[in-house]
Amino acid sequence: MTESETIVKVWFEGDRIFILSSEGKEYSRPLEAFPLLKEASENERNDVSIVLHGTALRWKHLDEDIHISSFYQTEEPNEFNEVAAIFRQFPQLNVSEVARSMGINKSLLSKYIYGIKKPSPKRMMQIKEVLHVLGQRLVAV
């Protein structure tokens, strides 16, 4: 990787996004790293432009941007994490609404669920507190 490295091609295979760089290097990331792309249709994913002099990807209709530096990261999904276990146990939970209740972006909560990012102990406590409040509201029905 060099500072002058740019994106020359982008494509999808399975649950991954790939780029080819100007230096002939191929990089790949799991779609879980980019929840908006993971949830997008094939047509929406393929409606991408290479922008900023080749240093970024832009999905105008999804309002998603990914810089080339994101492809240098190596985190892979870990479905065996505490947040994922909670959402697997309660599939009725709406990720968007839980994230909104926490005051965070849905994309960030999705990354916790997919195991791409690990919540700090404080953030994990916040997730549980929001779910406890929801549970109390359900009991009151």
C-alpha positions in Angstrom: 0.0 0.0 0.0 1.3 3.4 -0.9 -0.2 6.9 -0.6 -0.6 7.1 -4.4 -2.5 3.7 -4.6 -5.9 4.1 -6.1 -8.9 2.0 -6.9 -9.2 0.9 -10.6 -12.0 -1.7 -10.3 -14.7 -2.9 -7.9 -16.7 -6.0 -7.8 -18.7 -8.4 -5.6 -18.4 -12.1 -5.0 -20.6 -13.9 -2.5 -20.6 -11.9 0.7 -17.5 -9.9 -0.1 -16.5 -6.7 -1.9 -13.3 -6.6 -3.9 -11.2 -3.9 -5.3 -8.2 -3.9 -7.7 -5.7 -1.2 -7.0 -3.5 0.8 -9.4 -0.6 -1.3 -8.1 -2.2 -4.5 -9.2 -3.1 -5.5 -5.7 -6.5 -7.1 -4.9 -8.2 -6.3 -1.6 -11.4 -7.7 -0.1 -13.6 -7.0 2.8 -16.7 -8.8 4.1 -20.0 -7.0 3.4 -20.6 -7.2 7.2 -18.0 -4.4 7.4 -20.4 -2.2 5.3 -24.0 -3.0 6.6 -25.7 -0.7 4.0 -24.0 -2.7 1.2 -24.9 -6.0 2.9 -28.6 -5.1 3.0 -28.6 -3.6 -0.6 -29.8 -5.4 -3.7 -27.3 -6.5 -6.3 -28.4 -3.7 -8.6 -27.9 -1.1 -5.8 -24.4 -2.5 -5.0 -23.4 -2.4 -8.6 -24.4 1.3 -9.0 -21.0 2.4 -7.7 -18.7 5.2 -8.8 -14.9 5.5 -8.2 -14.5 9.1 -6.9 -11.9 11.4 -5.3 -9.2 10.7 -7.8 -9.6 6.9 -7.3 -9.3 7.0 -3.5 -12.9 6.2 -2.7 -16.1 4.5 -3.8 -19.5 6.2 -3.8 -23.0 4.7 -3.9 -25.1 7.8 -4.5 -28.5 6.2 -4.0 -27.4 4.4 -0.9 -25.6 7.5 0.4 -22.5 5.3 1.2 -18.9 6.2 0.7 -15.9 3.9 1.3 -12.3 5.1 1.3 -9.6 2.8 -0.1 -8.0 2.7 3.4 -11.1 0.7 4.6 -9.8 -2.2 2.5 -6.5 -2.2 4.4 -8.3 -3.3 7.6 -8.4 -7.0 8.3 -11.3 -7.6 10.7 -13.5 -10.5 9.7 -17.0 -11.2 11.0 -17.3 -13.1 14.3 -20.8 -14.4 14.6 -20.0 -15.8 18.0 -20.1 -12.6 20.0 -22.4 -11.5 22.8 -24.3 -8.9 20.8 -24.9 -11.3 18.0 -26.1 -13.9 20.5 -28.7 -11.5 21.9 -30.0 -10.6 18.5 -30.1 -14.3 17.4 -32.1 -15.1 20.6 -34.6 -12.3 19.9 -34.9 -12.1 16.1 -37.9 -9.8 16.6 -35.6 -7.0 17.7 -35.4 -4.2 15.2 -31.8 -3.1 14.8 -32.7 0.4 13.6 -34.9 1.0 16.5 -32.5 -0.4 19.1 -29.7 1.8 17.6 -32.0 4.8 17.6 -32.9 4.2 21.2 -29.2 4.1 22.0 -28.4 7.3 20.0 -26.0 5.5 17.7 -26.0 4.8 13.9 -27.6 1.5 12.8 -24.5 0.7 10.8 -22.4 0.8 14.0 -24.8 -1.5 15.9 -24.8 -3.8 12.9 -21.0 -4.0 13.0 -21.3 -5.0 16.7 -23.8 -7.7 15.7 -21.7 -9.0 12.8 -18.6 -9.0 15.1 -16.7 -6.6 12.8 -16.4 -4.2 15.8 -16.3 -5.0 19.4 -18.3 -2.8 21.8 -16.5 -1.4 24.8 -17.7 -2.6 28.2 -19.6 0.7 28.6 -21.2 0.4 25.1 -22.2 -3.3 25.9 -23.8 -2.1 29.1 -25.7 0.6 27.1 -27.0 -2.1 24.7 -28.2 -4.2 27.5 -29.9 -1.2 29.3 -31.8 -0.3 26.2 -33.0 -3.9 25.9 -34.0 -4.0 29.6 -36.1 -0.9 29.1 -37.8 -2.5 26.1 -38.4 -5.6 28.2 -39.9 -3.6 31.0 -42.2 -1.8 28.5 -43.3 -5.2 27.1 -44.1 -6.6 30.6 -46.3 -3.5 31.2 -48.5 -4.3 28.2 
